[in-house]
Amino acid sequence: MRSKIKYQPSFCQELLSFFNGAAFTITEVQKRDGSINLVETACELPTFAAFAKQIDVTCADLHAWEEKYPAFRYACEQARDRQRNILIQNSLRGNYASSFAVFTAKNLLGWKDGKEEVSAAGPVVK
């Protein structure tokens, strides 16, 4: 049984570095006729599960650290902002399938369809 890895303040910067990649890359590809095509490739969407695997802990460990250490909580908020930006940029550019983008935005980012309507009449009284 492996020993449990304890929180280290350096994990804040490691987390931010992990989530700091470019949303996509553009590569020049030369065709047979000599012309150049630009090919855009989405990055792998960074996730907390992938980061946890990289530092050999679980997502539950990350969550516990987020609850306990304010600096790590702030790093997680910044990482989620970066993750959100990557998802949005690649979705807008058509680099992710729209069904994946919608599903992921709803589940990872908490987005919802439509808008919630608040009744102006107030609560219903019986």
C-alpha positions as CSV (number, residue, x, y, z in Angstrom):
1,M,0.0,0.0,0.0
2,R,1.5,3.4,-1.0
3,S,1.8,6.1,1.5
4,K,-0.7,9.0,1.2
5,I,0.8,12.1,-0.4
6,K,0.4,15.1,1.8
7,Y,-0.5,18.6,0.6
8,Q,2.5,20.8,-0.5
9,P,2.2,24.5,-1.2
10,S,4.0,23.9,-4.5
11,F,0.9,22.1,-5.7
12,C,-0.8,25.5,-6.3
13,Q,1.7,26.4,-9.0
14,E,1.8,22.9,-10.4
15,L,-2.0,23.0,-10.8
16,L,-1.9,26.4,-12.5
17,S,0.9,25.3,-14.8
18,F,-1.1,22.1,-15.7
19,F,-4.1,24.2,-16.7
20,N,-2.1,26.9,-18.4
21,G,-1.7,25.3,-21.9
22,A,-2.8,27.0,-25.1
23,A,-6.4,26.2,-26.1
24,F,-5.2,25.0,-29.5
25,T,-2.3,24.9,-31.9
26,I,-2.0,25.9,-35.5
27,T,0.3,23.9,-37.7
28,E,1.3,24.5,-41.3
29,V,0.9,21.4,-43.5
30,Q,2.3,21.5,-47.0
31,K,0.1,19.8,-49.6
32,R,1.4,17.9,-52.6
33,D,0.9,20.8,-54.9
34,G,3.1,23.0,-52.7
35,S,0.3,25.1,-51.1
36,I,0.1,25.4,-47.4
37,N,-2.9,24.5,-45.3
38,L,-3.3,25.7,-41.7
39,V,-4.5,22.9,-39.4
40,E,-5.9,23.8,-36.0
41,T,-5.8,21.2,-33.3
42,A,-7.5,21.5,-29.9
43,C,-5.5,20.7,-26.8
44,E,-6.5,18.0,-24.5
45,L,-9.0,19.6,-22.1
46,P,-7.2,19.7,-18.8
47,T,-9.1,18.1,-15.9
48,F,-8.7,17.8,-12.2
49,A,-8.7,14.0,-12.6
50,A,-5.7,14.2,-14.9
51,F,-3.9,16.5,-12.6
52,A,-4.6,14.2,-9.6
53,K,-3.2,11.3,-11.6
54,Q,-0.1,13.3,-12.5
55,I,0.8,14.0,-8.8
56,D,-0.4,10.5,-7.7
57,V,-3.4,11.5,-5.6
58,T,-7.2,11.2,-6.0
59,C,-9.8,13.8,-6.9
60,A,-11.0,13.4,-3.3
61,D,-7.6,14.5,-2.1
62,L,-7.7,17.6,-4.2
63,H,-11.2,18.4,-2.9
64,A,-10.1,18.0,0.7
65,W,-7.1,20.3,0.1
66,E,-9.4,22.8,-1.6
67,E,-11.6,22.8,1.5
68,K,-8.6,23.1,3.9
69,Y,-6.1,25.4,2.3
70,P,-7.2,28.8,1.0
71,A,-4.2,29.2,-1.4
72,F,-5.1,25.9,-3.0
73,R,-8.8,26.9,-3.2
74,Y,-7.8,30.0,-5.0
75,A,-5.5,28.0,-7.4
76,C,-8.5,25.7,-8.1
77,E,-10.7,28.7,-8.9
78,Q,-8.1,30.0,-11.4
79,A,-7.7,26.5,-12.9
80,R,-11.4,26.3,-13.4
81,D,-11.4,29.7,-15.2
82,R,-8.6,28.5,-17.4
83,Q,-10.5,25.2,-18.1
84,R,-13.6,27.2,-18.9
85,N,-11.7,29.4,-21.4
86,I,-10.2,26.4,-23.2
87,L,-13.6,24.8,-23.5
88,I,-15.2,28.0,-24.8
89,Q,-12.4,28.8,-27.3
90,N,-12.4,25.3,-28.8
91,S,-16.2,25.1,-28.8
92,L,-16.5,28.4,-30.6
93,R,-13.9,27.5,-33.2
94,G,-15.6,24.1,-33.9
95,N,-12.7,22.1,-32.5
96,Y,-14.9,20.2,-30.1
97,A,-18.1,18.4,-31.2
98,S,-21.0,20.5,-30.1
99,S,-22.7,17.7,-28.2
100,F,-19.5,17.2,-26.2
101,A,-19.1,21.0,-25.6
102,V,-22.7,21.3,-24.3
103,F,-22.5,18.3,-22.1
104,T,-19.2,19.3,-20.7
105,A,-20.2,22.9,-20.1
106,K,-23.3,21.7,-18.2
107,N,-21.4,19.2,-16.1
108,L,-18.0,20.8,-15.5
109,L,-19.0,24.5,-15.5
110,G,-22.6,24.3,-14.2
111,W,-24.1,25.9,-17.3
112,K,-27.8,25.5,-17.9
113,D,-30.1,25.8,-20.9
114,G,-32.3,28.9,-21.2
115,K,-33.0,31.3,-18.3
116,E,-34.7,30.8,-15.1
117,E,-37.8,32.9,-14.7
118,V,-38.7,34.3,-11.3
119,S,-42.3,34.9,-10.7
120,A,-43.2,38.5,-10.0
121,A,-46.3,37.5,-8.2
122,G,-44.4,36.2,-5.2
123,P,-44.9,33.0,-3.3
124,V,-48.0,30.9,-3.6
125,V,-50.1,31.0,-0.3
126,K,-52.7,28.3,0.4
